Amino acid sequence: MIERTVAGSFQSPPQEHTHTREDWAYYVLEGRIGLMLDGIEHVLTRGGFVFVPRGVYFRWWNPDATPARVLALYAPGAFAEFFREVVTRVAPKTDTIGRYETTLGDILALQDRYGMLRKPRTD
């Protein structure tokens, strides 16, 4: 479990994805978090909780210009290494991990290594 501050207007990578090795959960401490969960949009506010079992496609974002704070749970916990690798790879390229025109290729390559699958596009 990690406490995470989510920058204002942050967007996770644009395509829904699923974890094949971990279950994922968020508990909102402050602010709001938007989610696209298996094709349905949700917005969680303070005290809101979502559990996403492995195999369910989702993406998430901060819909507001102000930061949000969440408790993030990944089970099993070895997934924390993914975040260390993301920061190591993208820090030399940009000051914002969410600047996907610069960082998306590196993040997607890591997703593959960590058993994350992108939802096939239907358009």
Stockholm file with secondary structure:
# STOCKHOLM 1.0

chainA/1-123         MIERTVAGSFQSPPQEHTHTREDWAYYVLEGRIGLMLDGIEHVLTRGGFVFVPRGVYFRWWNPDATPARVLALYAPGAFAEFFREVVTRVAPKTDTIGRYETTLGDILALQDRYGMLRKPRTD
#=GR chainA/1-123 SS CEEEEECTTCBCCSSCEEESSCEEEEEEEESCEEEEETTEEEEECTTCEEEECTTCCEEEECCSSSCEEEEEEEESGGGHHHHHHHHHHHTTTCSCTTCHHHHHHHHHHHHHHTTEEECCCCC
#=GC SS_cons         CEEEEECTTCBCCSSCEEESSCEEEEEEEESCEEEEETTEEEEECTTCEEEECTTCCEEEECCSSSCEEEEEEEESGGGHHHHHHHHHHHTTTCSCTTCHHHHHHHHHHHHHHTTEEECCCCC
//
